């Protein structure tokens, strides 16, 4: 009888530890601060200026130890300023970059026929307000994936002829979406920058605090910004593919 009681006590203690440890683990679900690098997809429209495509940044200075990095086809950069946790899932966002262009020449608001460009209003003493927003993260049972909701108040200028051309229109859009999916693992073939959007836990090879949305769109009425994780420039992607193919061939030869 005493042997049975000792065994039962051991089982209950083990069960208690598992439950407590699981609860402790669940309370530490986290997405670290970092950057989302997006390229714009088809269907994007700002204040009636439709059929917009992205204009790649090329490089971006993330500051600190990350510095200037090649960002491939990135035309939109969103910064998560703090960590999202299961206890505090909503964080502030800053829109650091936005560069769009009409796919073909158009006439906008009765203006001249040509290409029009969309950029953020300059958030400086000489310009407009900062474009900001919020991100609210939810986790599935693993703590490594889930869904998110986001809202961005984007203050933008529309230029004629070039990214730095004359401003013909200025406004803002409050773009939002609910229920888009995310994972801690990046989609295949995207731009990876350690410390910016990859291995944000601070440990190389540990993606558990990374945040990778898929393809989604934010909207306000008929105005839409469709985005997806950015890919490298085609030449870079080809070279990367050749490099990986060479490594695979070397392994087979060995």
Secondary structure as UniProt FT lines:
FT   HELIX           2..26
FT   TURN            27..28
FT   STRAND          30..31
FT   STRAND          34..40
FT   TURN            42..43
FT   STRAND          44..46
FT   TURN            47..48
FT   STRAND          49..54
FT   STRAND          58..61
FT   TURN            64..66
FT   STRAND          68..72
FT   STRAND          76..80
FT   STRAND          84..85
FT   STRAND          90..102
FT   STRAND          106..107
FT   TURN            109..110
FT   STRAND          113..114
FT   STRAND          116..120
FT   TURN            125..126
FT   STRAND          132..139
FT   TURN            141..142
FT   STRAND          145..160
FT   TURN            163..164
FT   STRAND          167..183
FT   TURN            188..189
FT   TURN            195..197
FT   TURN            200..201
FT   TURN            204..205
FT   TURN            208..209
FT   STRAND          212..213
FT   STRAND          216..220
FT   TURN            221..222
FT   STRAND          223..229
FT   HELIX           234..253
//
